[in-house]
Amino acid sequence: MEQQTIHTGVVIVAGGTGSRMGGNLPKQFMLLDGQPILARTINNFAEALPAAEIVVVLPADYIDFWNDYARRFTVAAHRTAAGGTERFHSVANGIAALSPACELIAIQDGVRPLATHECIRRIVRCAAEKGSAVPVVRAVDSFREVAPDGTSHPLDRSVLRIVQTPQVFRADLLRRAYKRPYNPDFTDDATVVEASGAAVELVEGEALNLKITTHDDLAMAEALLARRKETA
């Protein structure tokens, strides 16, 4: 099956309140080079996957705010869904808001707006072929595991990978996985799918596919966008 014939849904999870960023406005609504971070994430997927359905999951109290705020900017077509208690519940609500016609579903962090179109498409191609695709990058820092008594030992970074989004799965596989009860060990969508008994396929991500969680991340994202404009 050719990729362009596969009906793809995108769930953009923006259910956080931005406590690590500080301030009165959740981080997904902060401006990045003149546009809300969330708007950049939505538009990035609409450009990479023009035929995809896009559902944005937001805190229930911010849905009306976002619908009004988004009118001030150029934002691609999308629907909204209310978030839940945990990320797991927010993703489940987003999946439920997609049409049954979706054959692949991508789950994306709302504050990760910088993945290249080629990276997004490559992940989707892998999921279309393998049933799942989880982007990862190699760890470059040194790591130590700390025991409860405060002692520590080094970890072999050659076997470690940093996990990113979008994580893309065959729709029936993901829908079935998210019917499971919530477990605090579910750190991302891959762990939910694995708990349902399915294996996940790792695919190469991008080092600059940055998740914006602090003011330093925001400054770095501004610099990355400026560099892209210079080289465009």
Buried (B, 14 or more C-beta within 10 A) or exposed (E): EEBEEBBBBBBBBBBBBBEEBEEEBBBBBBBBBEBBBBBBBBBBBBEBBEEBBBBBBBBBEBBEBBEEBBEEBEBBEBEBBBBBEBBBBBBBBBBEBBEEEBBBBBBBBBBBBBBBEEBBEBBBBBBBEBBBBBBBBEBEEEEEEEEEEEEEEEEEEEEEBBBBBBBBBBBEBBBBBBEBEBEEEBEBBBBBBBBEEBEBBBBEBBEBBBBBBEBEBBEBBEEBBEEEEEEE
